[in-house]
Amino acid sequence: MHSPHDALLSWFLGPQAENADLFEQLITEALRDHVFWRRNYHPEDGITIRELDKRSVGYEEAVATLTQELMGLLAALKRDVPFFSGRYKGHMAYQQTIASQIGYFAAMLYNPNNVSPEAAPVTTRLEQEVAQQMAEMVGYHRDEAWGHLTSGGTVANFEALWIARNVLYLPVAVAGAAQSLGLDLEVRLPDGSSADIGQLDLSQLLNIANRDVLDLWERSWQMAPREDMARALAQHSLATAGYQDYGRRLAAEYGDALPDSVVLVAATAHYSWEKIVRALGIGSNQLMYVPVDGNYRMDSEALWDRLEALHARRAPVLACISVCGTTEESAVDRLDRVLEVRARAGQELGMTFHVHSDACYGGYAASVTRGPSGVRRTGQEIRDALVDCNSVSVSMDASFDVAVCPDEGVARLVVDADVLHEFAT
Ligand SMILES: Cc1ncc(COP(=O)(O)O)c(C=O)c1O
């Protein structure tokens, strides 16, 4: 009988490079495969770099420089902390798997620019496959979710807030477009009632649930020729006008300069959130920290208090960021309680907002809580599976974060790439 531990021993280069032979063999395999492909691609093209060229002084000097510089780089890289070592626990940089390192190397040989389906047809397809696997891991249906690989957690979070902002302001753009084109459009409010979009004040327009915004968006395209609607929406969108002009315009059109919209984050949130609100032009003054409880989880009562205070001064909430695996404490917010508070705010205050779970660090824990079929394991099943270990830590390689977030609205939003494209521009 084999144990999962046996397979695990083949996954990493190893603290003493125990799997060096395997690693070298696979790197060589990838390189040779690529070399043969080149040689067999139009062999009639002939030779560009001839053997005699390689004996020229200029060539030899260039190779000497290259080799010397590599030696220098290898020496310099060793003046670092040993991230590979199990002795080192200072930062979130651990061993990468051989699979990811070989995959990285091989893909780089074929196409290092994974930019769009036209320029990178193979790697973008693979990227979509990974995004589907990740979506499935966090509990979405693979065919209904959309995600993509980002350079890291900061960018994944940045995109989520960027999308949240575009969704928040979309009803304002649709109301403007409906007025310009003379259209009547009904929209659902957080308390479940419906109203004509032209009758809503600014505060109501900025408090429509994501799924209702998306319904509105889909219906609006059916109300007018596509080009007319696209032009009218662009004329009234924040993305076109920019914050300063938009604020001025809204104050003039609605006679009502609402306070700036706020981003609520758990007090334990990663420092990248401050960078993100600054970069998006939201401003760090609008980043509001919610206290945490004794287990470092967002305190849902404190969240409610913040919402009541914001409601009293009519400040819209752009998003609430809950953390699944805090960077310092590994605490997992009670997302269910955050969602309960949002539902209550919808009913009692007529307020709603985007909920984003920053699972950059803790997202992979979902691979423990779900079985291969995607069905959630019970607490007992997880304990049974973990019973033989002495300690457990689950972490994500931060360089392969995915911009998906477990909010029902966004899961629908990212249903197809065209839709995402509209919101992410
Ligand atoms: C919870 C959380 N969010 C976001 C980030 C930012 O990720 P990155 O450093 O890859 O940009 C981190 C990184 O530690 C994190 O722990």
The ligand as a MOL file (V3000), in Angstrom:
LIG
                    3D

  0  0  0     0  0            999 V3000
M  V30 BEGIN CTAB
M  V30 COUNTS 16 16 0 0 0
M  V30 BEGIN ATOM
M  V30 1 C -3.8470 38.3160 2.6840 0
M  V30 2 C -2.9280 38.8690 1.6410 0
M  V30 3 N -3.4210 39.6810 0.6910 0
M  V30 4 C -2.6370 40.1970 -0.2750 0
M  V30 5 C -1.2880 39.9150 -0.3420 0
M  V30 6 C -0.4390 40.5470 -1.4170 0
M  V30 7 O 0.1410 39.5710 -2.2190 0
M  V30 8 P 1.4410 39.8990 -3.1020 0
M  V30 9 O 2.5690 40.1340 -2.1480 0
M  V30 10 O 1.5910 38.6830 -3.9440 0
M  V30 11 O 1.1420 41.1050 -3.9360 0
M  V30 12 C -0.7170 39.0740 0.6410 0
M  V30 13 C 0.7190 38.7740 0.6240 0
M  V30 14 O 1.3000 38.4150 1.5990 0
M  V30 15 C -1.5650 38.5440 1.6520 0
M  V30 16 O -1.0700 37.7610 2.6250 0
M  V30 END ATOM
M  V30 BEGIN BOND
M  V30 1 1 1 2
M  V30 2 1 2 3
M  V30 3 2 2 15
M  V30 4 2 3 4
M  V30 5 1 4 5
M  V30 6 1 5 6
M  V30 7 2 5 12
M  V30 8 1 6 7
M  V30 9 1 7 8
M  V30 10 2 8 9
M  V30 11 1 8 10
M  V30 12 1 8 11
M  V30 13 1 12 13
M  V30 14 1 12 15
M  V30 15 2 13 14
M  V30 16 1 15 16
M  V30 END BOND
M  V30 END CTAB
M  END
